[in-house]
Amino acid sequence: MKWVCAISTKVSLEAAVEDVVQQVLAGLDGSSADFGLLFISNTFTSDAPRLLPLLAENIQITNLIGCSGGGIIGGDQELEDKPALSLMVGHLPGAQIHTFHLTDDSIPDLDSSPDRWYNLIEVDGSNQPSFIVLGDPFSFPINDFLAGMDFAYPDAIKVGGLASGGSTNILFCDHQGSYQLWRQGIVGAALWGNVTIDAVVAQGCRPIGKALQISQSDRNIILSIENRPPLETLQDLVNGLSESDRTLAEHSLFVGVVMDEFKLQPEPGDFLIRNIIGVDPRTGAIAIGDRVRPGQRIQLHLRDASASATDLEGALAAYQKRAKLDHPDQSSQAALLFSCMGRGERLYGKTGFDSSVFTQFFGEIPMAGFFCSGEIGPVSNTTFLHGYTSVFGIFREKQ
């Protein structure tokens, strides 16, 4: 297995394509390009129809997916709001890759059998695939898709993100032997055989207070927490914080839903972080950005640069420790980074923070990705669409 990543900041599309192709071909050193991931900044959107023909003239990549983004990641660079093109290519002997493009009218209903999903994706569950999914946020029911994929492929890792930063988004995928461009739906890749993907999800929050049980709810509205109005519980907790945390809670307070019902003492990584989207002062109810049910436990969380950095380091350290135990003879070969538009320089005050922390743990392995308007990754074996999150997809050999 060999991976090569290249990034270019040349403002001419022709020059940028030539730049990344030359870097990739030099790195491959004659090896075949079996799989590619292409990410372009929105400054190239008007030139997008010329991109794929230019790429095809210069390099043959057997399987390719990609999209546009408000910021582009390649190597140790996170380039926000500026022209950039990133291409990562893998030589993957012993691996199988299948790419696909789907539109909203092709999705089976959630009562469909796994076979309906296997036929749609054209990949059987017995192959034990991993998935990369890139989508347009305006034209596709991504949450229904992820729920269906988890049902059909329950053990498969699914990572990815939604194109960002533009009113018109671009998706790329090879289809029937040629590169094609779409402006709606999703593109994806299934990988199996001698390649697999591990996921690391860093949601960027720290818990405050203690885990509390929901006693009454209606869809995404929490009506009672431990038989008290939720707003009263929230106010009591915030009043007990330090002055700096109370100030932070005014604009960066979130709810973490405990995902493992059997874990008595949940830790970072055990929560699905969701926005508080409204309160009713009259009843004390609060609404959050996901459905909840009575009996579930929640814990309030705060997010700032320090909490995000600590959460990121903790998530990567936990994965590194787990990887050494589970597959000590295999090392990480390459990585994808899907990071929220609200992270990066906007959060940390400097560029390249998430990728630099990853490098501290895993060295300078090839990395590509983009800044998303929604990040896709698992929490407690269920795949979710996140916000304010960084999701890493880490490639390694399976055998």
N, C-alpha and C positions, 0 to 999 in steps of 0.2 A: 504494500500500500504506500502510495506517495501522494502528498498534497502540495499544491503550490498556490499561493495567493498573491495578487498584484492589485495595486490601486494607483490611479492616475488623477491628477488635478488639472490636467490640460483643459483649456476652455473650448477647444475645437473637438467635436465628436470624433472626427477622423483621427486626429492626433491621440486622443485618449484611448480609442480602441487599439490603435497600433502600439501604444505604450504598454498597455496591460497584456496584449497578446505576446509581445516580445519577451516580457518578463516571465510569463507563464511557460512559453515554449522553452526558454532557457532553463527553467526549473525542472520541467519534465524530462529534458535531455533525451528526447526520442521516445519516451513512454507514451502510450495512448492516453487521450483525455476521455475517460469513461463517464465522468459526471462533472457538471459545472453549475455554479451559482453566480448569477449576475445581478448586481445592484447598481442603479443609476440615480443620481440626484435629479430633483424636479426641474433643474435648470436645463436639462436635456429633453424635457417632455415633448417640445415641439419638433425635435429631431428624432423622436423615438422610431418612426417608421424606417429610418435609414440605419438604425443601430444593428438590427439582426442581419441584414444583408452584408454590412461591413464586417461583422464578426465572422459570418460564414465564409467570406472571401479569404480570411486570414488564419482561421483555425477550425478544425473539425472536432466538435465536442459531441459525443454520442447521445448524451442525455443532458438537458439543460432546463433550469427554471430560474426565475428572477422577477424583480419588480422595481418600481421607483420608490424613493423615500425622501423625506425631508432632511436626512443626514445619512451619510454613507460611512461604513466601517470597513477597514482593510488593514491587516497586520496590526500594528500598534497605533493606528491613526483612527480617530473618530472625527470626521469632517462634517460639521453642521452648517447648514445654510450656505453652501458654496458648491461650485461645480466639482463633481467627483464621480468616478466610475470604478467599481470594484469587481474583480473576477477571481473566484477560487475554483480550481479544477483538481479533481482526484483521479489518479490511476489506481483502479480498484480490482485487481485480479481476484477471482473467486467470488465476486459480488454480483448481485443482480439488481438492476435499477429499472423502475417503471415510472414514467411521468404521466401526469394527467391534468386536464382542464375541465372544470365543472361550472355549470351555471345554476342559478337558484331553482329553476324548474326541473332539474334532474335529481334533486335530493329525495330519497325515499321518506315516507312518513316514519315517525319514531316507533310505530308498531311493527315495522317490517322486519323480516328475518335477517340474520347475518348474511345469508346468500345474496340478498338484494344488494347489500353493500359490496360484497365481493365482486358481483357482476358490474357494479358501477365503477369501482376502482380498478377492476380487472386484476386483482391480486387476492389470492386465497389466504385465509387466516392461518392455515397450516404452514405458510412460509415464514411466519414469525417476523414480519417486517417492522421497520421503523419508518416514521413519516416526517416529512418537512412540508409545511403548508404555508402558502403566501396568498393573501386575499385582498380584494377591494372592500373597504369597510362600508360602502354605500349600497352594494348590489347583491349581497349574499348573506343568507341566514347562518352566520358562522357558529352560533351557539348550538343550533339544532344539528349542524353538521358534526361538531365535536361530540355531542351526546351520542349520535348515531355511530360514529367511528369508535367511541369507547365501548359501545355495546357490541359491535361487530369484531373489533380487534382489542379486547380488554387488556392484553398484556403489552401492547405496542406503545412505544414512546412516540409522542406527537409534539413537535416544536414548530415554531414559526412566528409570523407576525402579519399585521395588516399594513398595506401601503399607506404612506402618510404624506402630509405637507402640500397636497394639491387638490383642486376640485376635480381634476381628471387624473386618475392613477393608471399606471401601465403595468401589465403582467406579461411575462415571457414564459414560453414553454415550447420545447420541441414536440411536434405532433406529426405523425405519419411521415417521418423522415425529413422534416424541414422545421426551421425555427418559425414560430408564429407569435403574434402580439395580440393581446386582448385588453380591453378596458373594463371588463366586468367579470364577476365570478371569483374563482380561486384557481391557482395552479398548485400542484403538489408533486412530490416524489416519494415513492416507496422504495426502500432499500433493504435487501436481505442477503443471505449467504454469508460471506466472510466480511461483513461490515455491520456495525450496530451503532446506535446513537444513545448516549446517556444524556439526561437532562438535569440542569441545575437552575432552580428558580429563586431569584432574589427579589422579594417584594418591597424591600426597603423600609420596613417599619420596625418599631420596638414596642412591646406591650407595656401597658400601664395598668395598675390595679390588679384585679384577679379575674379569673374566668367566672362568668355568671350564666345561669340557665334561663332560657326563654320559657316563660310560662304560657304566653298566649301570642299568636301571630296570625296575620292574614296575608298570604303571599309574601311580598317583600316588606310588609309593615310589621314592626315589633310593637305589640300592644301592651305587653307586660313582661317585666324581667323579675323573676323571683317574687312575683305577686306585688310588684311595685310599678308605678308608671316609669317607663324607660328614661324619660327626660329628667325625672328626679334623680334616678340612679346616676345618670351621666353628669348632672350638675354637682352632686355630692363628690363624685370621683375627681372632677376637674378642680373643685374648690380645695381639694387636699393636695394638689400638685404644687411644685415650686413655681415661683413667679415666671421663670423663663418657660417652663412647660405649659403654664396656663396661657401665656401669650401664643405659644406654638399651637395649642389646641383650638385657638380661635379660627385658624384656617387650615390646619393639617391634622385633623382628628378623623380616625377611621375605625371601622369595626372589623375585627378578625374573627371569622367563624371557625371554631375548632372542627377539624375534619375527621379526626380519629375519636369516635365516641367512647372508646374503651381506655383512652389515655387519661389518667387522672391528673397528671401535671403536664399540660401541653407546653411545648418549647417553640422557639422560633423555627419556622418551617412546617409547623403543624396547623397553621392558620391559613384560611383563604381571606385575603384582605379585600374589603369592599367599602365604597364611598358611603358616607351618610348624605342622603340626597334631600332630606326634608324632615321637619319636625312639626308636630301639632301642639302648640302651647295649651290648647284647651283640654285635650285628653292626655297629653304627655307621651303620645306615640312618636316613634321615629321610623323613617323609611330608609332602607339601605339599597344598594345596587345589586341585590340578588334575592332570590326566594329563600325563606327560612321556615322552620317548623318548630312547634313546641317541643321542648326537650333538648334542643340543640344548645350548645354553650357558645358564648361569645366573649371576647375580651377587647377592650378599647386599645387602640394603637396610635402612636404619634409618628410622623415622618418628617425628617429633615436630613441634611447632608450627613451629619454624624451618624444618625440612626441607619441611614441607607448604607453607608460605608461599613458599619459594623455588621449589618445583616448580610451584605455581599461577602465579606470575609468569612463569616460564619458558615454560610451556605457552601462556599468553595472548599473550606477546610473540612466540612462534614463529608462532602463528596470525595475528596482526596483520600480521607481515611477509609471510607467505605470501599472505594475502588481498590485500594491496596489489599484489603481483606478478600474482596470478591473475585478479583482477577489480577493477582500480583504479578503475573508474567506479561501483562499487556499494558501498554502506555497510551496516553491520549495522543492521537495523530494530528488532529485538526479540530477547529471549533467554529460554530456559528454564534453570533451575538445578536439577539433581537432586543433592543433597548427602547424604552418609552421616550417619546419626544420631550417629556417633562424631566428627563434625567440629563446626563451629559453636563455641558457647561451651565445650563439653566439651574441645575441642582447644586453642582459641586463648585461652580465658579472657575473651573478649568476644564480643558478638554482631555479626553482619553482616560478618564479615571477608571471606569469599569474594566476596560481592556488591559490597563496597566496592572490592576489588582489580579486579574486572571493570569497574566504573565508571571507575576511573583510566585504563583502556586504551580504553574504548569510549564513555564519556560516559553520561549518564543516559537510556538507552533503556529502554522498558518491559521488565520482567523479572518472571517468576512461577516458582513451583516449590514443592518441598517437601523435607523431610528423609526419606530412604528407608531401607529395610532391605536394599537392594541397588540399585546404579546400573548403568544400561545404556549402553554406549558403545563405540566402536571403538578398537582398538589395532592398528596396521599392517594396516588394511583387513579385520579380523575383529572381529565384535561379541561382547563378553563381558559377563557379569554381574560387577560389581566390588564391593569393600567398601572403606570408608574413603576413598572417592573423591568428587570433584565432577565432574559431567559437565554441560557447557554445550551446549545446542542453540541455535544462532544463526541467526535468520531473515534472509534477504535476497532481493531480487528476482533471478530467474534470468536474465531477458532484459536 
